[in-house]
Amino acid sequence: MVNTYSQHANPNMRRPVVKPEIVDFMRQRQAPVTDHLKTLETFAKENNIPVIPHETVAFFRLMLESIAPKNILEIGTAIGFSTLLMAHHASEAKITTIDRNPEMIALAQENFQKYDERQQVTLLEGDALEILPDLQGQFDFVFMDSAKSKYIVFLPEILKRTKTGGLILIDDVFQGGDVALPFEAIKRGQRAIYKGLQALFDATLNHPDLTVSVVPLGDGLLIIRKKSENIVLPD
């Protein structure tokens, strides 16, 4: 049994933000994952571990095969499902993934030993904010799927390590639609996430040196393209 998400799972990420019948259509009609990715997807569902839903999987496949990134950074490994998905569809990429949860790290290490056949993945253990300043090189594709309230905290370091023209994808930014509500309507236990996401939107959506789109896939995907070298975010 996997204990990490059994008691403290965020229910907002399971609430559809588009019509349920459209979600069902996207999940049923787009090509399924196979082999080890199917095994991991099934394991995640059985153990209440949040991984990117199938509509986001299909989007990742198309994007990764189109842009063919060579150096990928991931914040939030979990069991390694999205990591191995990116490895499969960006077969020449080196992937650095960061996680601080010991239970998830153990599961991810096991999965990488089994399925990372091209030795593409490097797993770094610890707090992303402590690890990011020491990372070497730059990345052309970044995926953040970790603590939602910390996205805005991580973003300045992420931008420093993203190539000009590179993409940053940030998952679960809608929180089941709560981000569109007034602050007073947010449950107390979700307010730190709400504040963090609103700060993220304020810093990015109208920034002159970023091209940004919010896409209603899964629980919302924020896509950022870095347009210039030295990005300064508003306080």
N, C-alpha and C positions, 0 to 999 in steps of 0.2 A: 504494500500500500504506500502511496506517495502522500505525505502529510502536509506538504508546504501550502497547498491551496485548499485544503479540506475545510478549514474554519474561517479563513480570512479572504476568500475569493471576492473580487470586486464584481457585484452583480450587474453594474451598469454596462460592462462590455458584452453582456449576453442579450441586451435589448436591441432589437432591430431598429435601424434608423431610416430604412426604406420599407415599402410595403412587404409584408411577409411572403406574399406570392412571388414577388420579384426576387427576393432573397432565395427562395426555393428554386426558382428558375435558374439563377446563376449557379447555384450549388449542384443542381442535378444535371444541367445540360453541358456545362464546360468539362473538358476532359479531366478525369480523375487522376490523382497521384497513384503511383504504382510502387511495387517492390518495397524497399526499406522505408520510403516516405509514407506509404500507406500503413505500414506497421507502426511507425511513430505517430501518425495521425490518429490511428485507432487507440493506441496506448494513451495519448493525451486526452482523448474523449472519455475513455473509461476511468481515468484518474483525475478528472476535473482540472487538467492543466491547460491554461489558455495558450493556444497557438493560433497563428493567423488563419482565418476561415478560408474556405475554398475560393470565394470570389477574389480575395486578395492574392491567394496562390496563383490563380490564373493571370492576374495583372502582373505579378512578379515575373512569371515565366516570359511573358511578352516583353516586358521592359528589359530584363537581364539579357535575353537573347538579342535584343535590338541594339543595346548600347555596349554590350560585352565589356563590363568593367574588369580592370586588372587588379585592383586593390580595394577590398571591401572591409568596412568596419561595421560591427554589430554591437549594440549596447543592449544586453538582455538576451542571454543564450537559451534559458529554460532547458528543455531536453535536447536542443539542437535541431529541431525540425526545420525552422526557417534557415538556419545555417547550412544544413545539408541540401535544402531546396536551392539556395543560392549557389552552392558548390556544383550542383547538378546542371544548372542552366547558365552558369558562368564558369565553364570548365577550366579556363586558363587563369582564373582569379586566385589570389591569395586572400584568405579571410581571417581577420582578427576579430574574435568575439569575447566579450567581457561579461562576467556575472559574479555576483557576490553570495549567492544562496548555495550553501554546501550540498544540500540534497539535490538541487538541479545540476550543480557542477558534476557530482558523481554520476548522475544519469547521462549527462551530455558527454562526459569523457568515455563512458562505456559505448555510447552510440558512435562517437567519432572513431574509436578503435575498430568498431565493426564495419562502418560504412564510409569513412573518409578514405576511399581507395587511392586517390591521387595526392594524399597528404596536403590538402589545401588549407586546413584549418589550424589556427593557433588559438587556444583558449587561455585567457588571462583571468586569474581569480582575484577578486577584490572590488573595492569601490571604484566606479568609473571615474569619479572626480579626482581620485588620487592617481589613477593609472594614465588618464588621458594626457597630462602634461609631459609625460616621459615617452610617449609613443614616437617612434621614428617614422619618417616618410609622410606622404600624404595619400589621401584616399579619394577615389573617384565615385564611390557609392557608399552611403552610410544608411544603416537601418537602426532606428531606435524603437525598442519595444520593452521598456523597463518601467520604473516608477514614474507615473504620469506627472506627479507634482515636481519631479526633478528635471523634466525635459528642458525647461528654460534655464536651469542651472548648468546643465551639460552643454547647451547649445554654443556658448562662446568658444569653448575648447574644441568642440566639434568643427565649428567653422574654421578655426585656425588650421585644422588638419584635413580640410576638404580642399581639393584642387579647384581652381577657378573653372567653372563649367561643370563641376561635380554636383551630384544629387544627394539630398538628404531626405529620407522617408521616415516619418514619425507616425506611429500607429496609435489607435484608440484615442483619438482627440475629441470625439463627440460625447463620450461617456453616456451612451444611450439617449442622447439628445439633451442632456442636462446643461451643456455649455450654452444653449440658447435661452435658458431660463434666467430670471433675476436671481441675484445672490441669496435673497431671503427664502427662495423656494428650494434651496439645496440642503440636503440632510447634513447635519453637523459632521458626520464621519466622512463626508465627501468634499467638504469645503476646501481643504488644502489642495486637492486635485483640481477643483474648479478654479481656484485662484492661480495655480500654476499654469493651467492651460490658457486662461484669459491673458496672463502675462506673455505666454508664448505667442498667442495671436497678435497681441499689441505690438510685440517686437518684430514680427515677421511679415504680416499680411500686406502692409503698405510700405515696406522697406525699399528704398530706391535701388539698392544693390543686390536685391534678391528677387527672383521670379518665383511666385508661390501659387499653389493651387490646393484647395481642400476638396478631397474626393470622397463621396459617400460609399466607400467599400468597407465591409465589416463594420467596425465602430468608428470609422472615419480615419482617413489617411491624409496627413499634411505633407505635401511634396515641395521641397525647396531646392531651387537651383542657385548656386553661388555665382554671381555675375562679375565680381571684382575681387582683388586679392585681399585687401585689408578691410574686413567688415566690422563696423562698430554698431553694436546694438544699443537702442535707447535704454536709459536707466529705468 
